[in-house]
Amino acid sequence: MPGQITKRVSKATGKASWRVQLKAGETPDGKVRWLIKTYAKERDAKAFVNAELQRRAEGIVIEPTKITLGEYLDRWLKEAASMQLRGNTKQSYETILKLYVRPKLGDELLSKLTPLHFQALYAGMQEKKLSARTVRYTHSVLNTALKQATRWRLLAHNPAQDAKLPKREHTEMKVLTKDEVPRFLAEARKTDLGPLFQLAIDTGMRPSEVLGLQWEDVDFDRQTVTIQRTLTTIKDGWTFEQPKTKRSRRTIPITTQTVVALRFEKARQAELRMKVADIWRDHGLVFSNEIGDPLNPHGVFHRFKTLAKRSGLGSDLRLYDLRHTCATLLLQAGINPKVVSERLGHASIILTLDTYSHVLPDMQQAATEKLAEVFGDGAAWAVIPATRPTNG
């Protein structure tokens, strides 16, 4: 056997423990490397040895490592995450790890981490009144990172996956009503961002899709816009990226009113471009700043908040709520959820129905009223005898 289990008895307490010692390869100079663990119960020690030997029989050899979680996360972000994640997602991962994980667990050895480490981390975050969404997102980042550690054979098991998470918080969706949309757009048209907000409500495009739209994506004759890229903010500025999924790349019909708004924007931009021709940077963007660069998403958001408040809609609306407004109004109008799903670029109609389940009760009531029209006058039941003939 490539190791042994040794019983030990503490002189101070008299309590027994079992020390596992397994060979785990060799150092560069030829010395034997050992995997050493201590268990309070003999059965746990034997279970570990059996599991470890089984893994080795299957060709999975996990060698002990002195790398800390912080060091591992640096390597994961550089060698794996950078290849798989979009720029803004990778940046958000780095921020989450910096704020919540590295201060608490960064110096812990990767090989010594247990589910309790992560349970304590999440409990501490909740004690600081951080939202369940933030805790769950932190877990998602760690879980993804440590899954890769098992693939790289640095861990035999992902300890993060066994931690309990807080329940998802239900946040009420806020949308503009059919009467509020004209009121908001009336204020928006007084500013240079009026066409942007009208397009967002008309199409249900994500803010990153609206800000990444180029004139080549607009077909005035067919009255459509085509989503082919998104605008993503990164540490050093901004970049264009491909849409998240195949369904996100889509062509959306737009209303005549929005066509007029976009033509107005194109004329306004052409006039501005002539004034600053020497410094204009041509990215072909439909919505740009005064020198042709992309609009700052945070600036657009704050101007939206100001307009919403000025329109009497309150200050708790988000720019993303214009997308929700589009979907809600269409569903309330009886548009097939499949059509709405395709307009939004959702991965499936199930996501659409789950997201906008608050609209379904109204749709059910409308369906019932349609059936009532088919059934005719309910008073007809009054002429039917109270008793029914018996069979035979």
C-alpha positions in Angstrom: 0.0 0.0 0.0 1.4 3.5 -0.9 0.8 4.8 2.6 -0.6 4.0 6.1 -3.1 4.9 8.8 -1.6 5.4 12.2 -3.6 5.7 15.5 -2.5 8.5 17.8 -3.5 9.2 21.4 -3.1 12.7 22.9 -1.2 12.7 26.2 -3.1 15.8 27.3 -6.6 14.7 26.5 -6.4 11.0 26.0 -8.4 11.4 22.8 -7.5 9.2 19.8 -7.0 10.4 16.2 -6.0 8.7 13.0 -3.2 10.0 10.8 -3.3 9.2 7.1 0.0 9.3 5.2 -0.1 8.6 1.4 2.6 8.8 -1.2 1.9 11.6 -3.6 4.8 11.6 -6.1 8.3 12.9 -5.9 10.0 16.3 -5.6 12.3 17.5 -8.4 15.3 16.2 -6.4 13.8 12.7 -6.1 12.4 12.9 -2.5 9.0 11.3 -1.7 6.1 13.8 -1.4 3.5 12.8 1.2 -0.2 13.6 1.5 -1.0 13.8 5.2 -4.4 14.2 6.9 -5.7 13.7 10.4 -9.2 12.4 11.3 -11.0 12.1 14.6 -12.6 8.8 13.6 -11.0 5.8 12.1 -13.8 5.2 9.6 -13.3 8.6 8.1 -9.6 8.0 7.7 -10.3 4.7 5.9 -13.0 6.3 3.8 -10.6 8.9 2.6 -7.9 6.4 1.8 -10.3 4.2 -0.1 -11.6 7.2 -2.1 -8.1 8.4 -2.8 -6.9 5.0 -4.0 -10.0 4.7 -6.2 -9.2 8.1 -7.8 -5.7 6.9 -8.5 -6.9 3.7 -10.0 -9.0 5.9 -12.4 -6.0 8.0 -13.2 -6.9 11.0 -11.1 -3.9 12.0 -8.9 -4.2 15.1 -6.8 -0.8 16.1 -5.5 -0.6 18.3 -2.4 0.0 22.0 -3.3 1.0 25.0 -1.2 -0.8 27.4 -3.5 -3.2 29.8 -1.7 -6.7 30.5 -2.9 -5.6 34.0 -3.8 -2.7 32.8 -5.9 -5.0 30.2 -7.5 -7.6 32.8 -8.4 -4.9 35.0 -10.0 -3.9 32.0 -12.2 -7.5 31.1 -13.0 -8.4 34.7 -14.0 -5.3 34.9 -16.3 -5.3 31.4 -17.8 -8.9 30.3 -17.9 -11.4 33.1 -17.2 -9.9 35.5 -19.7 -10.5 33.0 -22.5 -14.1 32.3 -21.5 -15.6 35.5 -20.2 -16.6 38.7 -21.8 -14.7 41.8 -20.7 -17.3 43.3 -18.4 -18.1 39.9 -16.8 -14.4 39.3 -16.1 -14.2 42.7 -14.6 -17.2 42.1 -12.3 -15.6 38.7 -11.2 -12.4 40.5 -10.3 -14.3 43.1 -8.3 -16.4 40.5 -6.4 -13.2 38.5 -5.5 -11.4 41.7 -4.4 -14.2 43.0 -2.2 -15.5 39.8 -0.5 -13.3 36.8 -1.1 -9.6 37.7 -1.0 -9.8 39.6 2.4 -11.3 36.5 4.1 -10.0 33.5 2.3 -7.2 34.7 0.0 -4.4 33.4 2.3 -5.9 30.0 2.9 -4.2 27.1 1.3 -6.3 25.8 -1.7 -5.9 22.2 -0.6 -7.2 23.0 3.0 -10.4 24.7 2.0 -13.7 23.0 3.2 -17.4 23.8 2.7 -17.3 25.4 6.2 -14.9 28.1 4.9 -17.4 29.2 2.3 -20.4 28.8 4.6 -18.7 31.2 7.0 -17.9 33.6 4.2 -21.5 33.8 3.0 -22.8 34.1 6.6 -20.4 37.0 7.2 -21.6 38.7 4.0 -25.2 38.4 5.2 -24.3 39.8 8.6 -23.0 42.9 6.8 -26.5 43.2 5.2 -25.3 42.3 1.7 -28.1 41.1 -0.5 -28.8 37.5 -1.3 -28.2 38.3 -4.9 -24.6 39.5 -4.1 -24.0 36.4 -1.9 -25.2 34.1 -4.7 -23.2 35.8 -7.3 -20.1 35.5 -5.2 -20.8 31.8 -4.8 -21.2 31.5 -8.6 -17.8 33.0 -9.2 -16.1 30.8 -6.6 -17.9 27.7 -7.8 -16.8 28.3 -11.4 -13.2 28.9 -10.3 -13.0 25.8 -8.2 -14.6 23.6 -10.8 -11.6 24.5 -12.9 -9.3 23.6 -10.1 -10.7 20.1 -10.1 -10.2 19.9 -13.9 -6.6 21.0 -13.4 -6.2 18.2 -10.8 -5.4 20.7 -8.0 -8.5 19.6 -6.0 -10.2 16.2 -5.9 -13.5 17.9 -4.9 -15.0 21.4 -5.2 -15.6 22.4 -1.6 -17.7 25.5 -2.6 -20.5 23.4 -4.1 -21.5 22.0 -0.8 -22.2 25.4 0.9 -25.8 26.4 1.6 -27.0 29.6 -0.1 -29.6 32.2 0.9 -32.9 32.1 -0.9 -33.3 34.2 -4.0 -34.9 37.6 -3.3 -38.0 38.5 -5.2 -37.8 42.0 -6.5 -40.9 43.6 -8.0 -40.4 44.5 -11.6 -41.0 48.2 -12.4 -42.3 49.1 -15.9 -43.9 52.1 -17.5 -47.6 51.8 -18.1 -49.3 52.4 -21.4 -50.2 55.9 -20.2 -46.8 56.7 -18.8 -44.8 55.9 -21.9 -46.1 59.0 -23.9 -45.5 61.2 -20.8 -41.9 60.0 -20.5 -41.2 60.3 -24.2 -42.6 63.9 -24.3 -39.9 64.9 -21.8 -37.3 62.7 -23.5 -37.8 64.4 -26.9 -36.7 67.7 -25.3 -33.2 66.2 -25.1 -30.7 64.7 -27.5 -31.3 61.2 -26.0 -35.0 61.1 -27.0 -34.4 58.8 -30.0 -32.3 56.4 -27.8 -35.1 56.0 -25.2 -37.8 55.6 -27.8 -35.8 52.9 -29.6 -35.2 51.1 -26.3 -39.0 51.0 -25.6 -39.9 50.1 -29.1 -37.5 47.2 -29.5 -36.8 45.9 -26.0 -33.1 46.0 -26.8 -30.7 45.7 -23.9 -28.9 49.0 -23.0 -25.6 47.5 -24.2 -27.2 46.6 -27.6 -28.7 50.1 -28.0 -25.3 51.7 -27.3 -23.5 49.4 -29.6 -25.9 50.0 -32.6 -24.3 51.3 -35.8 -25.9 53.0 -38.7 -25.2 50.0 -40.9 -27.5 48.1 -38.6 -30.5 50.4 -39.4 -32.6 49.7 -42.5 -34.8 52.7 -43.0 -36.6 51.2 -46.0 -37.6 48.0 -44.3 -38.0 49.7 -40.9 -35.7 47.3 -39.0 -32.7 47.3 -36.8 -30.3 44.4 -36.5 -28.4 43.5 -33.3 -24.8 42.4 -34.2 -22.7 43.7 -31.3 -22.9 45.1 -27.8 -20.9 47.9 -26.2 -19.0 46.8 -23.2 -17.1 49.0 -20.7 -13.7 47.7 -19.5 -11.0 49.1 -17.3 -9.2 50.9 -20.1 -12.3 52.3 -21.8 -14.8 50.3 -24.0 -15.0 47.6 -26.6 -17.4 46.0 -29.0 -18.3 42.4 -28.3 -20.4 39.7 -30.0 -24.0 39.2 -28.6 -24.2 36.7 -25.8 -26.1 34.0 -27.6 -27.1 33.1 -31.1 -30.7 34.3 -30.4 -29.3 37.6 -29.2 -28.2 38.3 -32.8 -31.6 39.3 -34.3 -33.5 41.7 -36.6 -36.3 43.7 -35.0 -39.1 45.6 -36.9 -39.5 49.2 -35.6 -42.4 51.6 -35.7 -42.8 54.5 -38.1 -42.4 56.9 -35.2 -39.1 55.3 -34.3 -37.9 55.5 -37.9 -38.7 59.3 -37.8 -36.8 59.6 -34.5 -33.7 57.8 -36.0 -33.7 60.0 -39.1 -33.8 63.0 -36.8 -30.9 61.7 -34.9 -28.9 61.0 -38.1 -29.4 64.5 -39.3 -28.5 66.0 -35.9 -25.3 63.9 -35.8 -24.3 64.9 -39.3 -24.6 68.5 -38.4 -22.5 68.0 -35.2 -19.9 66.0 -37.2 -19.4 68.9 -39.6 -18.7 71.3 -36.7 -16.0 69.1 -35.2 -14.7 67.3 -38.3 -11.1 67.7 -37.2 -11.6 65.7 -34.0 -14.5 63.4 -34.9 -13.8 59.7 -34.3 -16.0 57.7 -36.7 -17.2 54.4 -35.1 -20.4 54.5 -37.1 -22.5 54.6 -33.9 -26.1 55.6 -34.0 -25.8 57.2 -30.5 -22.4 58.9 -29.8 -21.0 61.7 -27.8 -19.9 65.1 -29.2 -16.8 63.6 -30.9 -18.2 60.3 -32.2 -17.1 58.0 -29.3 -19.7 55.8 -27.5 -21.9 57.3 -24.9 -21.0 56.6 -21.3 -23.5 54.0 -19.9 -23.5 55.6 -16.5 -24.1 59.0 -17.9 -27.1 57.7 -19.9 -28.5 56.0 -16.9 -28.3 59.2 -14.8 -30.0 61.2 -17.5 -32.7 58.6 -17.7 -33.3 58.8 -14.0 -33.6 62.6 -14.2 -36.1 62.4 -17.0 -38.1 59.7 -15.2 -38.3 61.9 -12.2 -39.2 64.9 -14.2 -42.0 62.9 -15.9 -43.5 62.1 -12.5 -42.4 58.4 -12.7 -40.3 58.4 -9.5 -36.5 57.9 -9.2 -36.4 54.1 -8.7 -36.6 53.1 -12.4 -33.6 51.6 -14.1 -32.6 52.0 -17.7 -33.1 48.2 -18.2 -36.8 48.8 -17.2 -37.4 50.2 -20.7 -36.7 46.6 -22.0 -39.2 45.2 -19.4 -41.7 47.9 -20.4 -41.6 46.8 -24.1 -42.1 43.1 -23.1 -44.9 43.9 -20.7 -46.9 46.1 -23.0 -46.7 43.6 -25.8 -47.8 40.7 -23.6 -50.7 42.8 -22.2 -51.7 43.6 -25.8 -52.1 39.8 -26.4 -48.9 39.4 -28.6 -47.8 35.7 -28.7 -45.1 35.2 -26.0 -43.0 33.4 -28.7 -42.9 36.6 -30.7 -42.0 38.7 -27.6 -39.2 36.2 -26.7 -37.7 36.5 -30.2 -37.9 40.3 -30.0 -36.0 40.3 -26.7 -33.4 37.8 -27.9 -34.1 35.4 -25.0 -32.5 32.0 -25.1 -36.0 30.4 -24.8 -39.6 31.2 -24.4 -39.5 29.6 -21.0 -37.2 32.5 -19.8 -39.7 35.0 -21.2 -42.6 33.4 -19.4 -40.7 33.1 -16.1 -39.5 36.7 -16.3 -42.9 38.2 -17.1 -45.1 35.8 -15.2 -46.7 38.9 -13.6 -48.5 39.6 -16.9 -50.0 36.1 -17.2 -53.0 36.6 -14.8 -54.2 39.5 -17.1 -53.7 37.3 -20.1 -55.7 34.5 -18.5 -58.5 36.9 -17.8 -58.5 38.1 -21.4 -58.6 34.5 -22.6 -61.6 33.8 -20.4 -63.4 36.9 -21.8 -62.8 35.6 -25.3 -64.3 32.3 -24.4 -67.3 34.0 -22.9 -67.9 35.7 -26.3 -67.9 32.2 -27.9 -70.3 30.7 -25.4 -72.9 33.4 -26.0 -75.6 34.6 -23.6 -75.4 33.0 -20.2 -79.2 33.7 -19.7 -79.9 30.8 -22.0 -79.3 28.4 -19.0 -82.5 29.8 -17.4 -84.7 27.9 -19.9 -83.1 24.5 -19.2 -85.2 22.2 -16.9 -83.8 21.9 -13.3 -84.0 18.1 -13.5 -82.3 15.9 -16.0 -83.8 12.8 -17.7 -82.5 9.6 -16.3 -80.7 7.1 -18.6 -82.9 4.4 -20.2 
